[in-house]
Amino acid sequence: GRTTPPLEIAIPDPANIMTEVPFSSKKGYVSLGAGNYANIDGALGYRLVENEKSNLTFNFLHSSSNGDINYVQESDPAGNKAFFMDNLGQLRYGHLLSAFKLNLKAAYSHNAFNYYGNTFGNDRFYDNVNQTLGVFNLGLGVESNKSDLVNYRGFFDFKNFATKYGSDLTSAGLKGNHIDAVVGLDKPFQGGDSRVGVDGKFLGVFYSQGMDDFTLLGANPYVAFEGLNWKARLGADLLFQMLGGTKFRVAPNIELDLKVAGHSSLYAHIKGGIDGNTYLDMMNESRYITPMTPVKSSFSIVDIEAGAKIGEVSGFRFDIFGGFKKTEDEHFLVLNQIV
C-alpha cells in the first residue's frame, strides 16, 4: 500500500546531486521515554565504522516497569508490584567482499522480572523475588552476490542462556545452549527469473538439567518461478526430530502471489512444520511460564493463510485474509496462581 508518498521523498535536493556521500552522515541516536507505572523505554545507537565496504554499529535497548497494581477482586494483600527490566546490548559488523557479504553479531541480554498477580490466598513459590534470564548471543551470516550460476547463503547462531532460579528459590537455575544454523543453495534458470534450490537447517538445544535435549534436522527442496505480475514457490519441508526417539515428518512449503493492480495483490501460503517450543521460545512467548516446565514440541500438518492486500487509495491499505491450521500437541497458556 501507499502509506507514504512513493516518489516525492526520493527526489534529491539539487545541491546533493553528484556530491552526496553514499552513506548517512548521522552517526548515532538517543531516545528516552517514560510513563506511568514507572515505565521507561530507551535506545542508544552509534555507527563506529561506515564506508562503502564495511559497517560496525553498536546499540543498546532498555525497557522497564516498576509500578504498584491493585487487584479487582477483594484480596489480602490488595495489590502487588509489577516489575520487569530488559536490557540488550549488541555489536553488528557487516563487510562486503568481491564474492559475498559477511555479517557478524555479538549481543548480551539481561532480563529481570517478578511473578506478580493475585494468588487468591495461595502461598507464592517466589514471593516477589526477581527471576533473571541472561542470554549471550553470537551470530555469523554469509550471502553470496547474485549470480546466474549458483547462489549460496548461510548463518550460524549460538546462544548461551542461564536463569537464576529453578522450580523454587532453593533450586539451581536452568542453563543451556541454543544452536540454530541454516545453509542454502539455489540455481537460477529461465534468464534468472526462476530458480531451483534447497535449504538445510539444524536446531539443537542442550540443557544442563531438568529438561530433555532437543534436536531438529530439516531440508527444504523447492522450485521458484516468477513472471511479470506473479511468483510462486513450490516446496516441502523434510524434518527429522530427535527427542525421545527419532521422528520423520513432511510438511508443505508453498507460496503463491499475484499482483492484480498497481498496489493490490492476492496471496496464498500453504505451510506446516515443527515448532520446537524450546525454553527460549517459550520465554519469548511469555516470561511468566512456570520455570523448569518442559513444553512438548508441536507439529502443524498444514497451516494455510490466503487473502488480499488492497492499497489503491493513497495513504490507506487494508488486508482481507483467512486461514486454517491443524496442529498436533499445540500448547496453551493457563493461569498458575502460586508462582
C-alpha positions, 0 to 999 in steps of 0.5 A: 500500500501507499502509506507514504508518498512513493516518489516525492521523498526520493527526489534529491535536493539539487545541491546533493546531486553528484556530491552526496556521500553514499552513506548517512552522515548521522552517526548515532541516536538517543531516545528516552521515554517514560510513563506511568507505572514507572515505565521507561523505554530507551535506545542508544545507537552509534555507527563506529565504522561506515564506508562503502565496504564495511559497517560496525554499529553498536546499540543498546535497548532498555525497557522497564516497569516498576509500578504498584497494581491493585487487584479487582477482586477483594484480596489480602494483600490488595495489590502487588508490584509489577516489575520487569527490566530488559536490557540488550546490548549488541555489536553488528559488523557487516563487510562486503567482499568481491564474492559475498557479504559477511555479517557478524553479531555479538549481543548480551541480554539481561532480563529481570522480572517478578511473578506478580498477580493475585494468588487468591490466598495461595502461598507464592513459590517466589514471593516477589523475588526477581527471576533473571534470564541472561542470554549471550548471543553470537551470530555469523551470516554469509550471502553470496552476490547474485549470480546466474550460476549458483547462489549460496547463503548461510548463518550460524547462531549460538546462544548461551542462556542461564536463569537464576532460579529453578522450580523454587528459590532453593533450586539451581537455575536452568542453563543451556545452549541454543544452536540454530544454523541454516545453509542454502543453495539455489540455481537460477534458470529461465534468464534468472527469473526462476530458480531451483534450490534447497535449504538445510537447517539444524536446531539443537538445544542442550540443557544442563538439567531438568529438561530433555535435549532437543534436536531438529534436522530439516531440508527444504527442496523447492522450485521458484518461478516468477513472471511479470505480475506473479511468483510462486514457490513450490516446496516441502519441508523434510524434518527429522526430530530427535527427542525421545526417539527419532521422528520423520515428518513432511510438511508443505512449503508453498507460496503463491502471489499475484499482483492484480493492480498497481498496489493490490495483490492476492496471496496464498501460503500453504505451510506446516512444520515443527515448532520446537517450543524450546525454553527460549521460545517459550520465554519469548512467548511469555516470561511468566511460564512456570520455570523448569516446565518442559513444553512438548514440541508441536507439529502443524500438518498444514497451516494455510493463510490466503487473502488480499492486500488492497492499497489503491487509495493513497495513504490507506491499505487494508488486508482481507485474509483467512486461514486454517491450521491443524496442529498436533500437541499445540500448547496453551497458556493457563493461569498458575496462581502460586508462582 
